[in-house]
């Protein structure tokens, strides 16, 4: 008897048996599992379908060698499409559709969620959280590949500001770099040569060993020293005449 309707004919023994036809359950009629029938159940309420567990974990288990668990849904065009699947042969999870994390919901990486990617509604973050271990490394293993930093170009598009050039082994600046007052540009393993501005004056300083060389290697070219001309401009005071 299902929902009060009585059916006659072959039946399953209480110890179990084999069904040879479909089982049709009316809306909100549940298939219950577990002693007492309250541990978990499956049913449809006429609008939605439910798999509900009330005790312990809810497991989806695939024991066939190298097989997958596939999650498919409407494709927006009258059919269905795979959204993601658990790849049993590759031991990985593969996403075939976009994923979205709402504001302040982060994608976490590492056993202790050390690395997090998220958007807070105003700004986006790639964050190594406090208390995490190790460094934050941005790395490309592609031969001769670059790491390129882009931002707004002021005209409705984007442009490259900084490139870590893998083939030439150099860092390339495509836009001006600005160092604030008392922030030094340093050269040498021990920061021997430094250039900075303290808000009033500008300095080129050799802080370590050796000579401070000012050199021009262009053929027949000069080194020219200019300063204020006393009238709001600049003028040449002397030069080293290379030609």
MIPA-647185 format. One line per field, with one value per residue: residue number from 1; y, z, x of N, C-alpha, C in turn. Coordinates in Angstrom, 2 decimals. Example, Ala and Ser with C-alpha at 12.3 -4.5 7.8 and 13.67 -1.06 7.14 Angstrom:
! MIPA-647185
num c(1_2)
n_Y c(-5.69_-2.25)
n_Z c(7.80_7.08)
n_X c(13.19_12.85)
ca_Y c(-4.50_-1.06)
ca_Z c(7.80_7.14)
ca_X c(12.30_13.67)
c_Y c(-3.30_0.03)
c_Z c(7.80_7.87)
c_X c(13.20_12.90)
This chain:
! MIPA-647185
num c(1_2_3_4_5_6_7_8_9_10_11_12_13_14_15_16_17_18_19_20_21_22_23_24_25_26_27_28_29_30_31_32_33_34_35_36_37_38_39_40_41_42_43_44_45_46_47_48_49_50_51_52_53_54_55_56_57_58_59_60_61_62_63_64_65_66_67_68_69_70_71_72_73_74_75_76_77_78_79_80_81_82_83_84_85_86_87_88_89_90_91_92_93_94_95_96_97_98_99_100_101_102_103_104_105_106_107_108_109_110_111_112_113_114_115_116_117_118_119_120_121_122_123_124_125_126_127_128_129_130_131_132_133_134_135_136_137_138_139_140_141_142_143_144_145_146_147_148_149_150_151_152_153_154_155_156_157_158_159_160_161_162_163_164_165_166_167_168_169_170_171_172_173_174_175_176_177_178_179_180_181_182_183_184_185_186_187_188_189_190_191_192_193_194_195_196_197_198_199_200_201_202_203_204_205_206_207_208_209_210_211_212_213_214_215_216_217_218_219_220_221_222_223_224_225_226_227_228_229_230_231_232_233_234_235_236_237_238_239_240_241_242_243)
n_Y c(-1.19_2.15_5.44_4.93_3.63_0.42_-2.34_-5.34_-8.44_-9.84_-9.65_-8.21_-10.19_-9.89_-10.14_-9.11_-8.76_-8.99_-6.33_-5.92_-3.87_-0.34_1.81_3.86_6.70_8.79_12.43_13.80_11.40_9.34_7.58_5.82_5.35_3.44_2.32_2.48_4.29_6.99_8.00_8.82_10.00_9.97_11.99_13.59_16.68_17.50_19.78_20.09_17.97_15.89_14.81_13.73_13.65_12.69_11.83_11.48_11.55_12.45_10.44_10.22_7.72_6.16_3.18_1.87_1.08_3.71_5.32_8.01_10.57_12.43_15.63_17.06_19.59_21.80_23.36_25.85_26.02_24.26_21.73_19.50_19.83_18.98_20.18_19.91_17.33_14.44_13.12_9.97_8.49_10.32_11.27_13.82_16.91_18.24_21.17_22.27_24.42_27.91_29.04_30.76_32.93_34.55_37.94_38.40_35.71_33.31_31.57_29.00_27.79_25.24_23.25_24.59_26.72_28.78_30.42_32.74_33.73_36.33_38.61_41.61_43.10_45.60_45.58_43.35_40.46_38.71_36.77_36.01_34.75_36.03_34.28_32.21_29.90_30.12_31.71_33.99_33.12_34.00_32.47_31.38_28.52_28.23_27.94_30.69_32.30_35.07_37.12_39.27_42.42_44.23_47.17_49.72_51.96_54.57_55.35_53.84_51.26_48.66_48.41_47.36_47.57_46.51_44.05_40.86_39.55_36.58_35.44_37.25_37.58_39.77_42.62_44.63_47.91_49.49_51.81_54.95_54.88_55.74_56.91_57.67_60.44_60.03_57.35_54.92_54.05_51.24_49.81_47.03_44.24_44.75_47.06_49.29_51.54_54.31_56.11_58.87_61.08_63.54_65.15_67.71_67.80_66.06_62.99_61.23_58.55_56.83_54.30_52.30_50.39_51.18_53.28_56.07_56.15_58.15_57.74_57.84_55.99_56.34_56.98_59.86_61.53_63.66_64.49_66.42_69.13_70.75_73.48_75.68_78.79_81.23_82.65_81.37_79.16_76.63_76.19_75.34_74.57_73.31_70.86_67.50_66.89_64.61_64.28)
n_Z c(0.00_-0.97_-0.11_0.71_-1.38_-2.63_-3.94_-5.85_-6.48_-7.55_-4.95_-2.98_-0.88_2.69_3.33_1.20_-2.39_-6.01_-8.12_-11.03_-12.42_-12.67_-9.78_-8.48_-6.67_-5.01_-4.71_-2.13_-0.81_0.88_0.47_2.90_4.91_7.15_10.58_12.04_10.17_10.01_9.54_6.94_3.83_0.60_-1.60_-3.59_-3.63_-5.46_-6.61_-6.09_-5.65_-3.12_-1.38_1.64_4.57_7.94_9.94_10.75_8.11_4.66_2.02_-1.32_-3.33_-5.46_-6.67_-8.88_-10.91_-12.10_-12.85_-12.90_-10.89_-11.89_-12.26_-13.59_-15.18_-16.23_-19.36_-20.17_-22.70_-23.31_-22.99_-21.25_-19.40_-18.39_-15.34_-13.31_-12.41_-10.58_-11.19_-11.54_-12.71_-13.04_-10.53_-9.51_-9.35_-11.79_-13.30_-15.56_-16.06_-15.21_-11.93_-9.07_-6.44_-3.89_-2.50_-0.04_0.38_0.32_-1.79_-0.62_0.00_0.88_3.82_6.20_5.19_4.28_2.02_0.35_-1.92_-2.78_-3.05_-1.63_-2.15_-2.75_-3.28_-4.62_-3.56_-3.24_-0.90_1.62_4.61_8.01_10.29_8.62_6.93_5.27_2.06_-0.24_-3.45_-6.80_-9.78_-12.97_-14.96_-17.62_-20.44_-21.34_-20.79_-19.52_-16.61_-16.29_-15.36_-15.36_-15.63_-15.39_-18.18_-18.21_-20.24_-20.65_-21.18_-20.72_-19.80_-19.95_-17.08_-15.68_-16.39_-15.87_-17.42_-18.92_-21.00_-21.54_-19.05_-17.22_-15.52_-16.67_-16.91_-17.98_-17.51_-15.72_-12.64_-9.27_-6.40_-3.09_-0.79_0.89_0.34_-0.88_-3.90_-4.43_-5.18_-5.73_-3.86_-1.16_-0.96_-1.76_-3.52_-3.65_-4.44_-3.70_-2.59_-0.16_0.32_0.32_-0.82_-3.29_-3.62_-4.68_-3.71_-2.70_-0.65_0.15_-0.79_-3.10_-6.14_-7.19_-10.21_-13.00_-16.13_-19.68_-22.47_-25.11_-28.45_-29.09_-27.51_-24.81_-21.29_-19.52_-17.35_-15.74_-14.24_-12.23_-13.83_-12.65_-13.57_-13.66_-15.29_-16.68_-17.15_-18.90_-17.13_-17.15_-19.16_-20.00_-22.73_-25.06_-27.78)
n_X c(0.85_0.68_0.51_-2.07_-3.28_-4.09_-2.42_-2.42_-0.78_2.40_4.81_7.49_9.51_9.91_12.57_13.89_14.35_14.07_13.32_11.36_10.31_9.37_9.44_7.02_6.57_4.36_4.04_6.04_6.22_8.38_11.47_12.93_15.85_17.85_17.79_14.68_13.94_14.62_17.11_18.04_16.67_14.98_13.15_10.53_8.87_7.07_7.88_10.63_13.53_14.87_17.74_18.39_20.25_20.20_21.78_25.17_27.69_27.03_27.51_28.76_29.62_31.86_32.87_33.84_36.62_38.66_36.53_34.07_32.40_29.78_28.45_25.72_23.70_21.02_21.65_20.92_19.93_17.96_18.95_21.22_24.27_27.61_28.79_30.74_33.08_34.17_37.13_37.96_40.04_42.09_42.38_41.35_39.48_37.44_36.41_34.00_32.48_32.03_32.94_31.64_32.37_30.80_30.79_33.29_33.51_35.91_38.26_40.12_43.41_45.68_46.26_45.67_44.27_45.97_46.53_44.48_41.95_39.86_37.01_35.94_33.71_34.50_37.27_39.80_41.63_44.70_45.87_48.17_47.63_47.86_49.90_50.34_52.59_55.79_56.64_55.00_54.75_54.99_55.04_56.21_56.66_57.01_59.05_60.99_58.86_56.87_56.11_53.53_52.41_49.52_47.44_44.86_44.78_44.07_42.45_40.22_41.00_43.50_46.97_50.43_52.41_54.58_56.98_58.22_60.72_61.20_62.75_64.81_65.82_65.33_63.94_61.40_60.30_57.44_56.19_56.49_58.33_57.85_59.42_58.80_59.52_62.60_62.69_64.74_66.46_68.34_71.53_73.69_74.96_75.25_73.81_75.35_75.41_73.25_70.29_68.27_65.60_65.07_62.92_63.77_66.33_68.34_70.10_72.98_74.69_77.58_77.75_79.37_82.16_84.89_85.06_83.02_81.69_80.97_79.88_80.01_79.50_78.86_79.85_81.83_80.26_79.08_79.44_77.33_76.94_74.41_72.61_70.51_69.76_69.38_67.27_64.87_65.15_67.35_70.90_73.91_76.84_79.39_81.14_82.17_83.94_83.48_84.11)
ca_Y c(0.00_3.40_6.56_4.44_2.81_-0.99_-3.02_-6.79_-9.06_-10.31_-8.72_-8.50_-10.75_-8.98_-10.27_-8.52_-9.48_-8.30_-5.62_-6.03_-2.72_0.94_2.15_5.21_7.23_10.07_13.57_13.85_10.06_9.22_6.33_6.05_4.43_3.42_1.73_3.44_5.05_8.43_8.40_9.54_9.69_10.58_12.22_14.78_17.31_17.96_20.89_19.84_16.63_16.01_13.74_14.31_12.81_13.21_11.30_11.19_12.20_12.00_10.00_9.80_6.80_5.45_2.16_1.32_1.55_4.76_5.95_9.36_11.03_13.54_16.52_17.73_20.43_22.48_24.15_27.13_25.95_23.13_20.45_19.40_19.90_18.68_21.36_19.45_15.90_13.86_12.30_8.81_8.03_11.36_11.65_15.27_17.48_19.03_22.07_22.59_25.68_28.91_29.03_32.12_33.12_35.83_38.86_37.96_34.25_33.13_30.28_28.76_26.80_24.81_22.54_25.57_27.86_29.85_31.32_33.01_34.62_36.77_39.99_42.05_44.01_46.81_45.26_41.94_40.14_37.45_37.05_35.04_35.23_36.04_32.97_31.20_29.58_30.24_32.93_34.05_33.02_34.07_31.77_30.70_27.53_28.16_28.39_32.03_32.98_36.28_37.49_40.60_43.15_45.22_47.94_50.68_52.86_55.93_55.63_52.81_49.95_48.27_48.44_46.72_48.45_45.83_42.72_40.04_39.00_35.28_35.11_38.14_37.57_41.12_43.25_45.76_48.87_50.13_53.09_55.59_54.41_56.88_56.61_58.80_61.04_59.19_55.96_54.82_53.02_50.70_48.92_46.29_43.22_45.38_48.37_50.26_52.78_54.66_57.38_59.20_62.48_63.61_66.17_68.99_67.63_64.78_62.42_60.05_58.27_55.56_54.00_51.17_50.39_51.51_54.62_56.43_56.46_58.69_57.28_57.85_55.16_56.67_57.57_61.30_62.22_64.42_64.53_67.84_69.52_71.91_73.90_76.86_79.93_82.46_83.34_80.44_78.05_75.97_76.47_74.49_75.18_72.74_69.54_66.67_66.86_63.32_64.32)
ca_Z c(0.00_-1.06_0.00_0.91_-2.50_-2.45_-5.19_-5.68_-7.45_-6.94_-3.98_-2.49_0.46_3.68_3.35_-0.01_-3.63_-7.23_-8.80_-12.49_-13.01_-12.00_-8.53_-8.57_-5.38_-5.12_-4.13_-0.70_-0.25_1.05_0.66_4.12_5.15_8.52_11.59_12.44_8.99_10.19_9.33_5.69_2.92_-0.71_-2.02_-4.35_-3.12_-6.60_-7.20_-5.94_-5.22_-1.94_-0.76_2.96_5.62_9.27_10.90_10.16_6.85_3.46_1.11_-2.69_-3.41_-6.72_-6.44_-10.15_-11.22_-13.09_-13.25_-12.37_-10.41_-12.80_-11.89_-14.77_-14.93_-17.40_-20.05_-20.58_-24.10_-23.47_-22.79_-20.02_-19.58_-17.21_-14.67_-12.78_-12.11_-9.83_-12.18_-10.84_-13.30_-12.85_-9.10_-9.46_-9.60_-13.01_-13.50_-16.96_-16.09_-14.30_-10.52_-8.53_-4.99_-3.54_-1.74_1.24_0.41_-0.30_-2.18_0.31_-0.42_1.98_4.88_7.17_4.44_4.36_0.87_0.09_-3.00_-2.57_-3.33_-0.49_-2.60_-3.22_-3.75_-4.78_-2.77_-3.19_0.46_2.52_5.87_9.17_10.91_7.61_6.83_3.96_1.27_-1.32_-4.66_-8.10_-10.58_-14.21_-15.36_-19.07_-20.99_-21.92_-20.49_-18.70_-15.66_-16.76_-14.49_-16.13_-14.92_-16.20_-18.95_-18.15_-21.44_-20.80_-21.45_-19.82_-20.38_-19.14_-16.24_-15.26_-16.96_-15.48_-18.73_-18.73_-22.04_-21.41_-17.65_-16.71_-15.14_-17.55_-16.52_-19.14_-17.03_-14.72_-11.25_-8.36_-5.03_-2.24_-0.05_1.78_-0.12_-1.66_-4.89_-3.97_-6.08_-5.10_-2.90_0.17_-1.14_-1.70_-4.21_-3.35_-4.93_-3.03_-2.36_1.22_0.43_0.08_-1.65_-3.97_-3.31_-5.27_-2.64_-2.63_0.79_0.45_-1.23_-4.50_-6.65_-7.80_-11.60_-13.91_-17.37_-20.92_-23.43_-26.47_-29.20_-29.33_-26.74_-23.67_-20.00_-19.38_-16.02_-15.81_-12.99_-12.34_-14.47_-11.94_-14.22_-13.77_-16.18_-16.41_-18.12_-18.80_-16.41_-17.75_-19.74_-20.39_-24.18_-25.53_-29.14)
ca_X c(0.00_1.41_-0.42_-3.42_-3.74_-3.73_-2.10_-2.31_0.11_3.65_5.34_8.83_9.54_10.46_14.03_14.44_14.10_14.44_12.25_11.44_9.62_9.60_8.76_6.49_6.15_3.67_4.74_6.34_6.37_9.82_12.20_13.68_16.94_18.33_16.91_13.65_13.55_14.78_18.50_18.13_15.57_14.92_11.77_10.20_7.66_6.30_8.64_12.06_13.92_15.72_18.52_18.60_20.81_19.93_22.74_26.47_28.03_26.34_28.57_28.55_30.76_32.00_33.89_34.32_37.97_38.88_35.27_33.87_31.11_29.54_27.35_25.20_22.54_20.51_22.68_20.37_19.49_17.04_19.63_21.99_25.72_28.40_29.34_32.02_33.07_35.27_37.82_38.52_41.31_43.09_42.35_41.23_38.17_37.52_35.28_33.78_31.74_32.54_32.55_31.55_32.41_30.18_31.64_33.84_33.66_37.21_38.81_41.22_44.39_46.52_45.56_45.19_43.73_46.97_46.39_43.07_41.58_38.49_36.61_35.15_32.67_35.17_38.61_40.14_42.81_45.46_46.33_48.81_47.06_48.72_50.04_50.67_54.01_56.40_56.55_54.02_55.56_54.32_56.05_55.86_57.65_57.04_60.33_60.99_57.60_56.98_55.07_53.16_51.50_48.76_46.43_44.13_45.63_43.53_41.65_39.18_41.58_44.56_48.31_51.46_53.22_55.80_57.15_59.38_61.02_61.85_63.73_65.96_66.23_65.38_62.68_61.17_59.27_56.83_55.67_57.35_58.33_58.01_59.80_58.46_60.63_63.41_62.69_65.96_66.76_69.63_72.25_74.77_74.55_75.18_73.17_76.44_75.06_71.87_69.75_67.01_65.24_64.59_61.89_64.42_67.51_68.49_71.41_73.60_75.65_78.28_77.75_80.23_83.55_85.15_84.87_81.74_82.01_79.96_80.50_79.23_80.23_78.44_80.97_81.87_79.24_79.60_78.76_77.01_76.47_73.53_71.97_69.65_70.41_69.05_66.14_63.73_65.46_68.62_71.96_75.09_77.97_80.58_80.92_83.30_83.76_83.95_84.65)
c_Y c(1.24_4.54_6.09_3.63_1.39_-1.64_-4.51_-7.33_-9.51_-9.22_-9.15_-9.15_-9.77_-9.02_-9.67_-9.35_-8.62_-7.64_-5.78_-4.88_-1.47_1.01_3.60_5.61_8.58_11.19_13.47_12.48_9.72_7.77_6.57_4.95_4.54_2.83_2.80_4.35_6.55_8.91_9.21_9.15_10.46_10.80_13.45_15.36_17.86_19.12_20.62_18.42_16.76_14.69_14.29_13.27_13.46_12.70_10.98_11.96_11.65_11.71_9.75_8.99_6.07_4.47_1.55_1.93_2.59_5.40_7.23_9.49_12.35_14.33_17.32_18.52_21.07_23.37_25.50_27.16_24.75_21.77_20.41_19.41_19.53_19.97_21.05_17.96_15.52_12.83_11.16_8.34_9.04_11.82_13.17_15.67_18.43_19.86_22.41_23.83_26.63_28.65_30.46_32.09_34.50_36.68_38.29_36.45_33.92_31.69_30.08_27.64_26.49_24.19_23.50_26.83_29.05_30.88_31.48_34.00_35.03_38.21_40.42_42.99_45.30_46.50_43.75_41.66_38.77_37.55_35.83_35.49_35.19_34.69_31.87_30.97_29.83_31.59_32.84_34.15_33.08_33.57_31.26_29.76_27.40_28.70_29.72_32.78_34.14_36.29_38.96_41.21_44.27_45.95_48.91_51.64_54.29_56.30_54.54_51.44_49.59_48.32_47.79_47.77_47.82_44.44_42.07_39.17_37.71_34.97_35.98_38.22_38.98_41.59_44.50_46.62_49.55_51.46_53.66_54.89_55.61_56.38_57.83_59.29_60.04_57.69_55.83_53.73_52.54_49.76_48.26_45.34_43.80_46.77_49.50_51.59_53.06_56.01_57.64_60.70_62.58_64.64_67.56_68.87_66.21_64.30_61.25_59.70_56.89_55.26_52.94_51.37_50.86_52.95_54.81_56.93_57.04_58.53_57.38_57.09_55.40_57.39_59.07_62.08_62.76_64.04_66.00_68.11_70.82_72.23_75.15_78.04_81.26_83.20_82.41_79.29_77.36_76.34_75.53_75.25_74.61_71.36_68.82_66.36_65.56_63.33_65.13)
c_Z c(0.00_-1.07_0.10_-0.24_-2.32_-3.81_-4.91_-6.76_-6.76_-6.02_-3.58_-1.13_1.42_3.72_2.11_-1.23_-4.81_-7.85_-10.31_-13.19_-12.21_-10.66_-8.65_-7.19_-5.61_-4.45_-2.62_-0.02_-0.26_1.01_1.83_4.34_6.61_9.47_12.09_11.30_9.09_9.90_8.05_4.79_1.62_-1.06_-2.91_-3.81_-4.23_-7.30_-7.20_-5.45_-4.13_-1.66_0.61_3.92_6.96_10.33_10.21_8.87_5.71_2.40_-0.29_-3.05_-4.73_-6.57_-7.73_-10.50_-12.33_-13.61_-12.46_-11.65_-11.12_-12.33_-13.12_-14.41_-16.25_-18.03_-20.53_-22.00_-24.35_-23.32_-21.43_-20.36_-18.28_-16.64_-13.99_-12.53_-11.32_-10.73_-11.49_-11.41_-13.07_-11.41_-8.94_-9.66_-10.77_-13.14_-14.99_-17.14_-15.07_-12.87_-10.03_-7.02_-4.69_-2.69_-0.37_1.44_-0.35_-0.74_-1.36_-0.20_0.76_3.09_5.90_6.50_4.45_3.24_0.55_-1.07_-2.78_-2.99_-2.21_-0.85_-3.13_-3.88_-3.83_-4.11_-3.15_-1.90_1.12_3.93_6.99_9.85_9.93_7.59_5.41_3.30_0.29_-2.62_-5.88_-9.12_-11.88_-14.59_-16.87_-19.59_-21.70_-21.70_-19.52_-17.62_-15.92_-15.81_-15.30_-15.22_-15.90_-16.92_-18.97_-19.33_-21.70_-21.13_-20.39_-20.56_-19.42_-18.37_-15.92_-15.86_-16.36_-16.69_-18.59_-19.75_-21.93_-19.99_-17.11_-16.32_-15.98_-17.02_-17.78_-18.79_-16.01_-13.37_-10.36_-6.96_-4.18_-1.47_0.91_1.47_-1.13_-2.72_-4.59_-5.02_-5.32_-4.04_-1.50_0.12_-1.11_-2.35_-4.03_-3.95_-4.21_-2.95_-0.98_1.43_0.17_-0.93_-2.22_-3.80_-4.23_-4.35_-2.79_-1.15_1.15_-0.04_-2.67_-4.86_-7.10_-9.21_-12.30_-15.30_-18.52_-21.97_-24.87_-27.20_-29.40_-28.59_-25.44_-22.38_-19.66_-17.99_-16.14_-14.42_-13.27_-12.94_-13.80_-12.51_-14.44_-14.72_-15.76_-17.49_-17.87_-18.10_-16.90_-18.31_-19.93_-21.88_-24.75_-26.91_-29.22)
c_X c(0.89_0.41_-1.88_-3.97_-3.22_-3.53_-1.97_-1.39_1.38_4.21_6.75_8.74_10.20_11.98_14.67_14.16_14.50_13.22_12.44_10.71_9.92_8.88_8.31_5.99_5.49_4.45_4.84_6.33_7.86_10.28_13.13_14.72_17.37_17.30_15.94_13.24_13.77_16.20_18.68_16.97_15.71_13.47_11.68_8.90_6.77_6.97_10.13_12.29_14.96_16.43_18.90_19.15_20.58_20.89_24.05_26.69_27.19_27.40_28.01_29.80_30.74_33.16_34.43_35.67_37.95_37.60_35.04_32.53_30.86_28.32_26.93_23.95_22.11_21.58_22.18_19.86_18.60_17.67_20.30_23.47_26.40_28.97_30.66_31.93_34.32_35.93_38.55_39.83_42.42_43.22_42.35_39.78_38.28_36.24_35.19_32.93_32.36_32.11_32.52_31.55_31.81_31.13_32.00_33.81_34.94_37.45_40.07_42.11_45.32_45.68_44.96_44.64_44.67_46.82_44.91_42.93_40.13_38.29_35.68_34.01_33.25_36.52_38.81_41.48_43.38_46.25_46.95_48.48_48.09_48.74_50.36_52.18_54.50_56.15_55.39_54.80_54.65_55.34_55.45_57.00_57.75_58.37_60.17_59.67_57.81_55.90_54.77_52.14_50.84_47.79_45.78_45.08_45.13_42.66_40.61_39.70_42.61_45.89_49.30_52.25_54.57_55.83_58.39_59.68_61.83_62.91_64.98_66.50_66.40_63.98_62.53_60.04_58.75_56.19_56.65_57.24_58.59_58.34_59.51_59.69_61.26_63.31_63.83_65.88_68.18_70.22_73.40_74.25_74.38_74.57_74.20_76.08_73.57_71.53_68.44_66.82_64.62_63.48_62.45_65.56_67.55_69.93_71.74_74.75_76.25_78.49_78.78_81.66_83.65_84.84_83.42_82.05_80.78_80.52_79.52_80.03_79.79_79.57_80.77_80.78_79.82_78.87_78.58_76.43_75.67_72.97_71.14_70.42_70.08_67.88_64.95_63.95_66.73_69.62_73.13_76.20_79.30_80.24_82.25_83.09_84.35_84.54_85.94)
